[in-house]
Amino acid sequence: MKTLKTVTLTIMAVSILLAVGCTLGQKRHFGAAIDPKAPKVTLAELIAKPDAYAGKMVVIDGTHGGACADGDDFYFKDKFDIIEAVPPTPEVMQLKTGARVRLYGLVKVRSSGSDEAAEKNEADEKKEAGDVDVRIIAKGVDVL
């Protein structure tokens, strides 16, 4: 009787360890598969030349910076830069702040002065780097 209990407990312990070990080695993925042909860019490149990537699908590595104030999107950052990203699934919002992620998504660029008066003034003024809002509409996210 004692031997049967010992064998049963040993089998259960090994099963639990195998299950935990298998899940630790797996990458987590959300949304669509990342296209291997999509250009890989850095966040610094994207922010420096947003018009070059506007409307294009890109792959970019960075850090999950936590949920934005509205709770619908999250901050995506690297060493010095930060933008907002829209997740492909709500589960991405549950990732820990600081988690390394790879985004595959559509680059959206918008001028901060979007009303008509601002657009008229823009014709006379040069745009500055701070006048554009860059976002990624993520189609896929890999946790690295």
C-alpha positions, 0 to 999 in steps of 0.5 A: 500500500505504501509503495503504491502511494509513493509511486503515485506521488512520484508520477504526479510530481514528474508530470507536474514538473514536465508540464511546467518545464514545457510551458516555460520553454514555449514562446507566447504569441498573440494575433497573426503570425509575423510575416518573415518578409516584413521589414524589421526596423528600430523604434528610433528609425520609425520615429526619425522617419515616420513618413517612410513607414506610414501605411506599411507593415513592419516588425519591431522589437521593444518593451511592453510599457504598460497600458495607456490611460484609456486602457485600449492600447499600450505603451511600446518603448525601447531605450529612449523612445516610446509610442502607443500600440494597439494590441491584436488581442486583449490578452496582450494588455495582461503582459507584465510591464517591461516584457520584451515583445516583437510587434508586427503591425501597421504604422499609422502616422498622424499630425498632431494639429488635425483641425482645419485651422492648424492645417492652414497654418502648417502650409506656412510652417515647417513641421517639427519632429514633435508634431507627428503621432506614430502608432502601431496597429499590431496584427501579431505580438511575440513575447521574446 
